[in-house]
Amino acid sequence: MRKKLSFVLLLSGLMGLATSGATHAQDIQAQRLYNQSLAATCANCHGTNGVSVPGVTVPMINHLPESVMYELLMAYKTGKRTGTIMHQLAKGYTDEQLKTIASVLGKKN
Ligand code: HEC
């Protein structure tokens, strides 16, 4: 009887572990999806993954290292750098979101 109870306890413990693992994986997936969709807001102009369509005047951004891209975005946001549109767009994101976007689109250092 006692053995059976501890077996049940062990099983429910293992199931708990399994479900918490699944939740963790889902969290990571949801986070990745969020990051990707934030970065996708740039694709209209800069192309998928920052590779603009040849012949278009919008600058290519996929060659920029992650940290440089973040600095440029912050410069637009704070008004240190100006342009036709980027200084307006950058203001629409939190610093954290710009960091996330730079980490998705920027070249890894
Ligand atoms: C409506 C079109 C448009 C969208 C959307 C857009 N950009 Fe831009 N981006 C531009 C243009 C045009 C420039 C050139 C500067 C200017 O005129 O504002 C530029 C410049 C930049 C630069 C500077 C590149 C360099 O080498 O000087 C970076 C970095 C950049 N954009 C990143 C982004 C990111 C990240 C997003 C998404 C959050 C984004 N852009 C969304 C049009 C856009």
Boltz pocket constraint, residues with backbone or C-beta under 6 A from the ligand:
constraints:
  - pocket:
      binder: B
      contacts: [[A, 38], [A, 39], [A, 41], [A, 42], [A, 43], [A, 44], [A, 45], [A, 46], [A, 57], [A, 58], [A, 59], [A, 60], [A, 61], [A, 64], [A, 69], [A, 72], [A, 73], [A, 82], [A, 83], [A, 84], [A, 85], [A, 86], [A, 87], [A, 89], [A, 101], [A, 102], [A, 105]]
      max_distance: 6.0
